[in-house]
Amino acid sequence: MVKELVKCDTLEKRLIIGLVVAIVVLGGLYVYLVNETVRNVVLRREVEREMSAHASTVSDLELAHLGLKNAVTRERAHELGFRELGLVTYVSREPLALVASPSSAQR
């Protein structure tokens, strides 16, 4: 009878120690996950602020580009040394097999 009480007592102690360890591990995991969630929220806010600042900069640059683009005229281009093109020749993109005639291949 005493051995059974000792066995039950040790089993209960092991179960209690196991449950306490499990609760401590789960508590630590919970604290870690909440901490990571808060960090991600803060990081997201900082990234959103940076994105809006970059979007504003890009908008300003686009506006400046359009202003400069509209300032270019033919007269200004001629002053900078550009000239009108004469005859423009384009290269065909057809494969050579389609360009060559059968009569020229027999020669």
Rosetta blueprint (number, residue, H / E / L):
1 M L
2 V H
3 K H
4 E H
5 L H
6 V H
7 K H
8 C H
9 D H
10 T H
11 L H
12 E H
13 K H
14 R H
15 L H
16 I H
17 I H
18 G H
19 L H
20 V H
21 V H
22 A H
23 I H
24 V H
25 V H
26 L H
27 G H
28 G H
29 L H
30 Y H
31 V H
32 Y H
33 L H
34 V H
35 N H
36 E H
37 T H
38 V H
39 R H
40 N H
41 V H
42 V H
43 L H
44 R H
45 R H
46 E H
47 V H
48 E H
49 R H
50 E H
51 M H
52 S H
53 A H
54 H H
55 A H
56 S H
57 T H
58 V H
59 S H
60 D H
61 L H
62 E H
63 L H
64 A H
65 H H
66 L H
67 G H
68 L H
69 K H
70 N H
71 A H
72 V L
73 T L
74 R H
75 E H
76 R H
77 A H
78 H H
79 E H
80 L L
81 G L
82 F L
83 R L
84 E L
85 L L
86 G L
87 L L
88 V L
89 T L
90 Y L
91 V L
92 S L
93 R L
94 E L
95 P L
96 L H
97 A H
98 L H
99 V H
100 A L
101 S L
102 P H
103 S H
104 S H
105 A H
106 Q H
107 R L
